[in-house]
Amino acid sequence: MDSTKITAATVRADFNDLTAVIHYTRAAHKLGLWASERMLIERFFPDHSAPLLEAGCGAGRVAIGLWQLGYQRLTAFDFAQELVDQAVSLAAERQAGSIRFFTADATRLGKCHLLDDTLFSGVLFMFNGLMQIPGRCNRRAALHGLRRVCVPGAPLLFTTHDRDSSPGERALWQLEAARWARGEQDPRLGEFGDRYFEEAGTGRTFMHLPTRTEILADLAATGWTHEYDAMRRELASESRAVRDFSDDCRFWVARKP
Ligand SMILES: C[S@@+](CC[C@H](N)C(=O)[O-])C[C@H]1O[C@@H](n2cnc3c(N)ncnc32)[C@H](O)[C@@H]1O
């Protein structure tokens, strides 16, 4: 097996790949917001005129869903140019052309001059995008960068998997821990909790699966105050189409003090 470590370049290439582009574009066109996403957006982002930033917007599923809910001042970015192109095209088709889309890397927002003179009243990083950043220090850089472009009091909504969320998950991760202890883990992975897999119709996916404790520590280390978290299954019963598109996940809300 190729033992080259997975980097941001690997992840970006995987999201720019045709299979992934078709998968996320189809979701943006047909699926829209999940019931759980809509519920938390309406609860934690009550002001429709507040400027909001979406990180990892992909083909625009969430940004266009927000616009359809009546949010008027939307900015969204992704580091995969092919997906951003799809988002721009769908926004034009849905007459949501006032959404500002651009290409940027969430771990390097300090270098993004497009964000120089804007402060946001809230940030979203949906469907586990933050966890698709390899390296905990890089995920922390993204959390830190997003906090810097927000006003005090701004909420951050994001999702992750949770490797402690069920007895089945815990058993699988115990086996994986034993593999790491023997040095027999997938050599392309950098940290315990990482996974890299391929699915027909979705393409290759890198994902870090954290524990709840890990995310609480990352929020504290990057200046966010934890406010809320819950598993999706506790929030809403999603349609079959949403469940086919996405596994259960943990929703997080943190706030800039
Ligand atoms: C699972 S997809 C979700 C896309 C979209 N938000 C949705 O829910 O359909 C995660 C997205 O995060 C983006 N992403 C991952 N790492 C990123 C980074 N460092 N900077 C910007 N975007 C990133 C990927 O390109 C991908 O579009």
The ligand as a Gaussian input file, in Angstrom:
#p B3LYP/6-31G(d) Opt

LIG

0 1
 C      -18.530000      16.721000       3.459000
 S      -18.233000      18.101000       2.442000
 C      -19.653000      19.102000       2.797000
 C      -19.970000      20.087000       1.722000
 C      -21.229000      20.938000       2.017000
 N      -21.034000      21.765000       3.204000
 C      -22.427000      20.023000       2.216000
 O      -22.831000      19.848000       3.366000
 O      -22.910000      19.477000       1.217000
 C      -16.941000      18.982000       3.301000
 C      -16.443000      20.198000       2.557000
 O      -15.402000      20.804000       3.319000
 C      -14.435000      21.289000       2.403000
 N      -13.154000      21.462000       3.092000
 C      -12.408000      20.508000       3.682000
 N      -11.272000      21.050000       4.151000
 C      -11.314000      22.379000       3.854000
 C      -10.437000      23.462000       4.085000
 N       -9.267000      23.294000       4.695000
 N      -10.805000      24.680000       3.658000
 C      -11.981000      24.864000       3.016000
 N      -12.849000      23.879000       2.749000
 C      -12.524000      22.639000       3.179000
 C      -14.393000      20.236000       1.304000
 O      -13.829000      20.704000       0.113000
 C      -15.877000      19.867000       1.192000
 O      -16.524000      20.631000       0.228000

